[in-house]
């Protein structure tokens, strides 16, 4: 009997693989059309904080969903809207000793609307030396430390601090009615050493602001209350400092490539029409400014009903493992990747564990909230983040991407996830994070 069951399971998987091959998964023409639209200058970098620019991208994705034949997940427009409070800095001053620092020598991060001086006994002091990794130390401080702090930064990091300031400094966002007072402001200063006196002040204006994910579904046939989420983020960083008269950060790889994959997977599975589980396709907003879209979505769905989440981020270039490969963040936290690899037997494509473990990528992308709640929610990527010189620059253009790499990644995910989609495979759960 056991051998008969194994034979039946093998035949079912073989049948699914054959169907996948008979139905065209995607085409370079469609990939190019979607990618070039989302990363066009007309989209102006898809900033989540510019409602006109991000709205154009949202409307384009919604129209693709409508043409594919998806049903809206939340609103008839395919949007899932929510309100945030947007704070804009109107004035900043840092006096360090007797010197008033220029704008590019300090960064105020966090919820400061007032003044910090050396007399504030609860203010901590840190140092990021020239030898340390500024990006990593920055993340550690802002994510883990709830106190107000002044951080002295080595002069070697001045260009990177100035770049961070352009991204993080002027606009700050939080969910409406969210209390952020528990996290103190962090002030990063280019300096050789602490002064006996300093005066740091900042003023802000706040207003309510609408943000929106774009989401559609294909209802499941026999297991409609079991969800498989296929996601990406469709926002980028918008207009930045010009380089050779180009100021639009088009975000072709980050993450127009992932958004293109998500749309093409929706098209494929709708044509295939064998999903026993409900498929939710969602493009998140606000990833670049704090993952607001995925946080809102994830906090408004029952995680126990989510069987798996495949989040796709930056697949436009070869991974460090070469062509026909993707890496999966948190690979060992569930067996989702192993199950998907089983369905690719006989192909040249391989899924790999995340090679950048020190970056903590598993909890730094839009899969993070659901992964923390126990869902096998993982990000699939090819980005060589340690070498990508175009990341968050105006050079992230379609011309720098390999369309065939995107195509092979889409095809691998499409075929690899067949068992999850049709209900014959169920990945193990991720261990929930403890408070």
ABEGO torsion letter per residue (X at the ends): XAAAAAAAAAAAAAAAAAAAAABBABBAAAAAAAAAAAABAAAGGGBAABAAAAAAAAAAAAAAAAAAGBBBAABAAGBBBBBBBBBBBABBBBBBEABBBBAAABBBBEBBBEBBBAABAABBBBBBBAABBAAAAAAAAAAABABBBBBBBBAAAAAAAAAAAAAAAABBBBBBGBBAAABBBBBBBBBABBBABBBBBBBBBBBBBBBBBBBBBBBBAABAABBBBBBBBABBAEBBBBBGGBABBAGAAOAAAAAAAAAAAAAAAAAAGABABBBBBBBBBGAAAGGAAAAAAAAABBAAABABBBBBBGAABBBAAEBGBBBBBGAAABAAAAAAAAAABGBABBBBBBABAAAGAAAABAAAAAAAAGBBBBBBBABBAAABAABGBAABBAAABBAAAAAAAAAAAAAAAAAAAAGABBBBBBBBBBX
